[in-house]
Amino acid sequence: RSIARSKAQVKFVTFEYASNVWQEPLSGVVADLAKDGYFCFLITPERLVPVSPPFWDVAYELPMWSNLFCGLERDPDLSALVQLHAGAVGLWPLLPRTFLAGHAGGDEEPLSLAAAKKVCTDLGAACLGITCDCPAD
């Protein structure tokens, strides 16, 4: 089961966990991955929740279906991926409590998030970003 013994280089690992199905506790799997140099996260829609030591909590083994993501702790791509998932970087970075003055193209009509992204992309350099009434963290 050890990735360290694998001949293939493994950059990222994702897996599904359910305590009522698995034969072994999640804590052991996460601990073994940590020994092999991986840092693991519980995948949620809002963020990646760190579960590797020292962040481990027995609550992560509650009987529910969970998806986990692990990457090599020293790999800069792991940090970039965590930031992308959080919306902190990328094509449409999430910047809470930020203001953009004016309206690109003069259109002041509220749009859905998808429609606003399309309009902004179509406007090109004339559009500096989009704003929304999204709840702040």
Order of alpha helices (4+ residues) and beta strands (2+ residues): beta-alpha-beta-beta-beta-alpha-alpha
